[in-house]
Amino acid sequence: MFGLPLIPAVKRDMAPFNPSQSWLVGERPSAAFAFALAVTAAFALAGGSYLARASWWPGVMIAAGALSLLLLGIFASRYFVVGFPISIALAVWAWQAQT
């Protein structure tokens, strides 16, 4: 959703929601898409390593949660509010699992 090529008519229909609009860096659909893809890959790696019972999965999950919080913060929207506690909960769970 971060890399949607939005034509003006679609932007008008979706207003005020624009996932590639950042309060910090402006409208950057390519950067938003690349960052979201990296976060998705980090979560996929964390989930796969957890399922494989790899000992290093907590570190990857903590990093994925931190990257997710950064992504959500840079492209902040009231529509993403549920993503913050989910990312925090996953990072806390991984932190507790490694100790």
C-alpha positions, 0 to 999 in steps of 0.5 A: 500500500505504501507504493501505490501509484495514485492518480489525482482522482484516486487521491481525491477519493482516498483523502485524507489517507495517503500511505506514501505521504510523509510528514517528514520527507513529503510524498515518496512512494518509491522510498515508502515502498522500499522501506515497507518491503524491507520491514516485511522481509525482516518480519518474514525472516523473523517468523521463519527463524522462529518456526525453524527454532533458530536461536537468533530469531529474537534479535531479528524480531526486535530489529523488525519491530524497530524498523516497523516503528520507524516506518510507521513514525515516518509515514505517520497516519491515524490509520496506522495507529494499531501498528504501533502496539503490534510492533511494540508487542512483538519486540517486547515478546522477542526481548523477553524470549531472549533472556 
